Amino acid sequence: MNKSKMALFCGLVFSLCQSAIAAPEIIKVTHLQNRPTIMARINASDPMLFVLDTGFGGKVMLDNAIAEKLGLKHIRTRTVNNMGMGDFTFEQYEGGAVQVSSISITVDTFEAQKGLDQFMAQLGEDELGNKPVGVVSPWQLTKGTISFNSDLTSIEVNDHGRLEATDADVLPYSFASGLPSFKANINGKTYTAHIDTGSPAPLIIPARFMDEFDLLEEPVERGEARTVGMQHKMWTAKLSGKVRLGSYILQDPTVLFVERMPAINIGLRALKDGSVIIDPDNELIKFTHNSNKN
């Protein structure tokens, strides 16, 4: 084989190898009351609308009436402590298939809560009249990487993507606390934090830490937040200093302090021009400015 034919042959092989690697999946995201939503099927059901929530440590949470309608097999009723914010009772059902766009995953159990439809009803419906029926965690969608911008109009799922733990911008996370949590640095001190796409506020900090920070203004009481069986007082203030998420920096951010919050809660609205990349298989997360995204 002469050199020109060899070059042509090698180029063809390289092209075929490249095409064999599936392109990243782009999943459309809509929003209800600032909460991202996606369509998903459960065990080949019709598509249903779900809230996409990185602040949910489970896999799939359904309204209990939907679980019964789908004919899921009930396993047991569980009551757990909701990270110091009251007891949380839910039903567990036998697992099955979840399909989001062309992505199919299998979960060992489905969780369901009675009365979840009342909360979901407050979110309204999308432009096609779909009402949300539950919550899906994006941490379960792939063993590759999941990427999204702060506006979260779509998510990119790359089965072949990965983050490198040696990258200075990459943070390890763990589910030790029940939620995927990592370390945020505030003015030189580290705190446990998690990213929450369902958060109504850009940055929430446990009120017990309020006295540890220099503030640019006095905290102003903002009423109470409600969780299961509990009320939590809230205050807003402007923090003096830097919140570091790897190399991503929030300078003098406005903060919502909330009683009994177990950890710092970072909403997407805090990231402004930022992006988030999650590597579930290696339990790594990266925050980056869009201009630096790679």
NUKOLGU-861556 format. One line per 10 residues: their letters; for each residue x, y, z of C-alpha. Coordinates in steps of 0.001 Angstrom, whole numbers, plus 500000, padded with zeros to 6 digits. Each point is the difference from the previous one (the first is absolute). Layout:
NUKOLGU-861556
a) X/Y/Z; ...
This chain:
NUKOLGU-861556
mnkskmalfc) 500000/500000/500000; 501487/503355/498963; 500233/502941/502416; 496996/501880/498594; 497747/496936/500307; 501336/499295/503482; 499208/503585/501100; 496492/499694/498538; 499451/496652/501759; 501213/501351/503377
glvfslcqsa) 497807/503066/499641; 496962/497814/499285; 500692/497783/503037; 500407/503079/502227; 496731/501436/498677; 498138/496750/500681; 501415/499813/503533; 498965/503576/500669; 496448/499387/498732; 499727/496902/502203
iaapeiikvt) 500284/502225/503066; 496537/501388/500647; 499663/503762/499996; 498908/501635/503270; 496249/499983/500597; 498390/503447/500303; 496856/499893/502136; 497561/502890/499830; 499144/501598/503339; 496950/502154/500675
hlqnrptima) 499254/501983/503149; 497090/500315/502407; 500383/502699/502654; 503791/500019/499467; 500195/496220/500449; 501412/498000/497058; 497800/497232/498615; 500515/497167/497505; 497851/497292/498426; 500564/496376/501049
rinasdpmlf) 498346/496604/499693; 499647/497422/502774; 499909/496375/498823; 498956/501017/496440; 497230/502300/501240; 498893/503059/498072; 502409/502931/500475; 499469/501856/503274; 501390/503284/501305; 502549/499851/502841
vldtgfggkv) 501911/502636/501962; 503750/499576/499405; 501582/500486/503416; 503679/499670/500932; 498937/500618/503612; 498176/496652/500047; 502217/497219/501327; 497790/497181/498731; 499346/498865/496437; 496325/500497/499160
mldnaiaekl) 497263/501316/502294; 496398/499662/498822; 496671/501161/501301; 498597/496885/501665; 496826/500065/497889; 502140/499856/496853; 502000/497043/501376; 496749/498132/500618; 498641/500950/496576; 503154/498602/498368
glkhirtrtv) 499459/496718/501840; 503336/500090/501835; 500481/497293/502633; 499993/501447/503535; 502883/498899/502228; 499726/501973/503250; 499335/503314/501744; 503032/501847/501373; 500481/502953/502343; 503411/501691/500066
nnmgmgdftf) 501427/503147/501544; 500155/502671/497322; 503513/501194/500908; 498816/501698/503183; 497046/501716/498315; 497238/497678/501203; 498965/496397/499359; 499196/498979/496444; 497668/497076/499225; 499876/498416/496567
eqyeggavqv) 499097/496775/498207; 502479/497731/498253; 499052/498087/496855; 501800/497374/497969; 502338/501583/497465; 499985/499935/496237; 500879/501980/496892; 500249/503763/499655; 500359/501554/496561; 500993/503629/499450
ssisitvdtf) 500194/500868/496298; 502022/497075/498549; 501730/499281/503334; 498792/496904/501860; 501017/499142/503543; 498842/497429/502527; 499334/500878/503634; 499716/497441/502796; 497114/501825/501740; 497562/502822/499361
eaqkgldqfm) 499047/502307/502838; 496582/501605/500332; 498364/502453/502368; 496338/500486/500767; 498939/503579/499411; 502931/500825/497731; 497421/500998/497404; 498972/502948/502203; 503518/501459/499840; 500319/499222/496299
aqlgedelgn) 496676/501730/499319; 501499/503243/501319; 502516/499914/497132; 497247/500152/497384; 500333/498375/496576; 502185/500366/496925; 498933/501527/496670; 498622/496625/498878; 497895/499582/503128; 502268/497433/501698
kpvgvvspwq) 500015/500098/503805; 503039/498678/501900; 499492/496626/501665; 503298/499561/501852; 503725/500669/500265; 502950/498504/498088; 503610/500229/501162; 502474/500766/497177; 502774/498241/501954; 498605/496682/498736
ltkgtisfns) 499842/500714/496251; 503478/498859/498941; 503388/498712/501110; 501564/502599/497705; 499462/503734/500535; 496978/502264/500333; 500432/503692/499127; 497671/502984/500290; 500165/503792/500011; 498487/502199/502694
dltsievndh) 496959/500731/497797; 499436/496226/499689; 498110/500002/496712; 501549/496617/499206; 502355/497413/501466; 502756/498190/498139; 500504/496335/500841; 503291/498560/498747; 500430/496285/500685; 503706/500264/499122
grleatdadv) 500774/503196/501917; 502011/500113/503195; 501590/502455/502401; 503532/499671/501320; 500462/500023/503777; 503418/501618/499507; 498404/503085/498407; 500232/502841/502537; 496499/501175/499019; 498396/496608/500707
lpysfasglp) 498440/499205/503382; 499259/496531/501395; 496526/499382/501396; 498357/497233/502010; 496538/498841/501068; 501070/499592/503640; 497405/502529/501176; 497223/498654/497790; 500561/502681/497353; 502911/500296/497545
sfkaningkt) 502136/502420/502038; 503359/501681/499427; 502127/502615/501771; 499497/503726/499371; 502576/502496/501240; 498723/503219/501557; 502687/502513/500932; 502534/497242/500601; 497767/497612/501947; 498375/496876/498556
ytahidtgsp) 496322/499085/500299; 497879/497116/498709; 497888/501051/497007; 497857/498571/497227; 498720/501271/496652; 496209/500270/499864; 498249/500618/496672; 496679/500101/501858; 501062/502751/502410; 497879/503191/500018
apliiparfm) 503016/502068/501165; 503513/500495/498554; 501871/499232/503234; 498621/498615/503267; 502209/499647/503086; 499031/498388/503329; 499079/502725/502485; 502311/498459/502609; 502951/501301/497946; 498754/503592/499866
defdlleepv) 502319/501262/502735; 503059/498514/498267; 499848/502410/497051; 500691/503671/499454; 496862/501525/498513; 499686/503182/497954; 496569/500654/501480; 497916/498937/502973; 497918/496850/499459; 496337/500689/499223
ergeartvgm) 497386/497449/501110; 498023/498650/497043; 497304/497882/501617; 500021/496217/500225; 500567/497022/497747; 497921/496873/500500; 501126/496385/499807; 498217/496867/501189; 498667/500830/503471; 502459/502880/500579
qhkmwtakls) 500378/503762/499533; 503385/501630/499341; 500770/503686/500436; 501853/501719/497149; 502217/503082/499683; 501684/501665/497017; 503352/501801/500067; 502931/500807/497733; 503135/498008/500762; 503366/501757/500008
gkvrlgsyil) 502581/497872/498218; 500254/497080/497613; 498209/496680/499638; 502308/497682/498041; 498771/496938/498119; 503289/498767/498647; 501136/502938/497863; 496468/501403/499641; 499579/503013/502310; 496886/501713/501355
qdptvlfver) 501054/503479/501186; 497973/501653/502806; 496892/497899/499258; 496552/500617/501430; 499184/497145/502373; 496821/498503/501433; 500668/498673/503519; 497543/497253/501010; 499542/498251/503341; 500821/496266/500186
mpainiglra) 501410/499814/496489; 502478/497081/500079; 502421/501401/497399; 500607/502866/497610; 497582/499909/497088; 501246/501423/496680; 497257/500814/497509; 500721/500427/496304; 499084/503686/500208; 503213/500505/502001
lkdgsviidp) 502155/498894/497070; 498841/502669/497481; 502377/499420/497059; 501113/496607/501310; 499712/496346/499077; 499996/496794/502033; 501504/496683/498897; 499225/496865/502037; 501862/496684/499724; 497784/497548/501966
dnelikfthn) 502168/496919/499476; 503070/501653/501530; 498000/502244/502392; 501528/503229/498715; 498501/503427/499262; 501361/503088/498260; 498777/503600/500010; 501269/502177/497180; 499375/503369/498379; 498546/499474/496527
snkn) 502920/501877/498439; 502343/497409/501553; 497903/496903/499325; 501915/497109/498571
